Amino acid sequence: MNKLPIDFPLSLAMTYAGAHYDTPSVAGNDDATLYGFKVSTALSGVKFNLAYTTMDDEANFPGTFGHVPDTIAYTDMLTNNAIFAGVDAYSIEALYGFGIAGFNSGLKFAHYTQSEKGYMNSGTTGTIATSGRVGNRMYLDDADEVNIDLTYAFSGALKGLSTRLWAGYGTYDVPGEDSFTYARFYLSYKF
């Protein structure tokens, strides 16, 4: 097998997701299509991911049981994702273990843009004019989010115990919904 003439690992990936609604929330908008692309490499022990996801203007990608998203886009973050109508998302991520056995850290930044048509089709009510998100529409134009993801798997007497701290800070270019901080802490044990 021939490889590229480079001295570092390189991987390319693409994802596609499509859905068809029998009864769309906006007449005529019965299809949702998502494309994503990712480039990954590693330099000096640091893994880098650069990703782009685009969602068409017609409709949001569906979730199940009220949980959005159930699809995984390469640009997914802790709270925001690219499954809303008209959204283009760009992300860059760095992963490094600092030479500590069982430890891994990740730092990821994402920027979102959204078309006006996509916003109007991302829900059933709302207006951007003065209050940002109203009703169930999602407005992500010019939104940013940065995440830190720290994991540690114990060894020795505590083998099977692991922890994870996943935290994010996001900003929206919307009146009344400027920014937020969000964190999740996981503790698990494998018997």
Secondary structure as UniProt FT lines:
FT   STRAND          10..20
FT   TURN            27..28
FT   STRAND          31..43
FT   TURN            44..45
FT   STRAND          46..55
FT   TURN            65..66
FT   TURN            74..75
FT   TURN            85..86
FT   STRAND          87..96
FT   TURN            98..99
FT   TURN            101..102
FT   STRAND          103..114
FT   HELIX           116..121
FT   TURN            129..131
FT   TURN            135..136
FT   TURN            141..142
FT   STRAND          143..153
FT   HELIX           156..158
FT   TURN            159..160
FT   STRAND          161..171
FT   TURN            175..176
FT   STRAND          179..189
//
